[in-house]
Amino acid sequence: MAIEDFAPAKVNLTLHVTGRRADGYHLLDSLVVFADCGDRLRVEPGADLELVAEGPFAGALGPGADNLVLRAARLMDPGRGARITLRKNLPVAAGLGGGSADAAATLRALAALWAAPLPDAAAAAGLGADVPVCLAGRPARMRGRGERIEPVAPLPEMALVLANPGERLATAEVFAALSARDNAPMPDQLPAWDGFEALVSFLAAQRNDLEPPARRLRPAIGDVLAALSAQPGCRLARMSGSGATCFGLFAARPAADAAADALRRARPGWWVEAAGPCPAPST
């Protein structure tokens, strides 16, 4: 028997850095959505724990033992074996939560394969701050270090274009370059967005506080944002997470598909994907 699961790209529509804890972890306030592009995971019974990586970005993964997929498997059951195949479609160190999404997919798939319960949110957070929200796989407001996950009002129909200039950017490097760590959060009460334009207006009044330091570290991010903004129908362009991937927000998928095609022709060295919202996982 084999179990397959999808690890969607996580997109931070907003990301406010609101403080820093005594242990060094930063406090965040972020509106998170998931796209229908991402990595794919397959688990099968095995005597030993084994990870096979394939796909366009498999070569960029870190060494075996510390890989988040293997760490997630050991969290489920440190003494049990499985053969795990990861198709790595998302760029690595790109601000899309790929490693956390892969870990969450591993937890879901092994829970199904082994008929075992999922770990609680605190245990999942031990793998990484983004793992709990990726495990839920639904649009959410994420606060604290990432452990406070709150549902949000249904989002209107929209589409995204994701673009990465092919430059990796370590999260720690971006946080270290922050000029301020006590920025204002989003409003206490998020609105119920009455259509796409209302969502765009709200997002335009918010921020990604990691974007300015990331642009200083990787000036190509500015080129990506400018290219996205210039596409017909793009209503907002912003960096996701700690970068270097940026997104453009469109009202409907056909406009996003056209923009993605245009960007691929103009910038053949970039990774570009059009995407819609990803359905939430069944578990």
NORCORLIN-V869351 format. One record per backbone hydrogen bond with DSSP energy under -1.0 kcal/mol. NH is the residue of the N-H (numbers start at 1). CO is the residue of the C=O. Records with the same first field share a line. If there is no record, write none. Layout:
NH: CO ; CO
//
This chain:
3: 43
5: 41
7: 39
9: 37
10: 96
11: 33
13: 31
14: 31
15: 207
16: 29
18: 27
21: 25
24: 21
27: 19
28: 144
29: 16
30: 142
32: 140
33: 11
35: 9
36: 276
39: 7
40: 87
41: 5
42: 85
43: 3
44: 83
50: 82
52: 84
54: 86
57: 88
58: 55
60: 57
61: 58
67: 64
71: 67
72: 68
73: 69
74: 70
75: 71
76: 72
77: 73
80: 77
82: 48
83: 44
84: 50
85: 42
86: 52
87: 40
88: 54
89: 87
101: 97
102: 98
103: 99
104: 100
105: 101
106: 102
107: 103
108: 104
109: 105
110: 106
111: 107
112: 108
113: 109
114: 110
116: 111
124: 120
125: 121
127: 124
131: 128
134: 130
135: 131
136: 132
137: 133
140: 32
141: 150
142: 30
143: 148
146: 143
148: 143
150: 141
159: 250
160: 275
161: 248
162: 273
163: 246
164: 271
169: 93
174: 170
175: 171
176: 172
178: 175
183: 17
195: 193
199: 195
200: 196
201: 197
202: 198
203: 199
204: 200
206: 203
209: 15
211: 208
214: 210
215: 211
216: 212
217: 213
218: 214
221: 218
222: 219
224: 220
225: 221
226: 222
227: 223
228: 224
229: 225
230: 226
231: 228
234: 231
235: 249
238: 247
240: 245
243: 240
245: 94
246: 163
247: 238
248: 161
249: 236
250: 159
256: 252
257: 253
258: 254
259: 255
260: 256
261: 257
262: 258
263: 259
264: 260
265: 261
266: 262
267: 263
270: 267
271: 164
273: 162
275: 160
278: 34
//
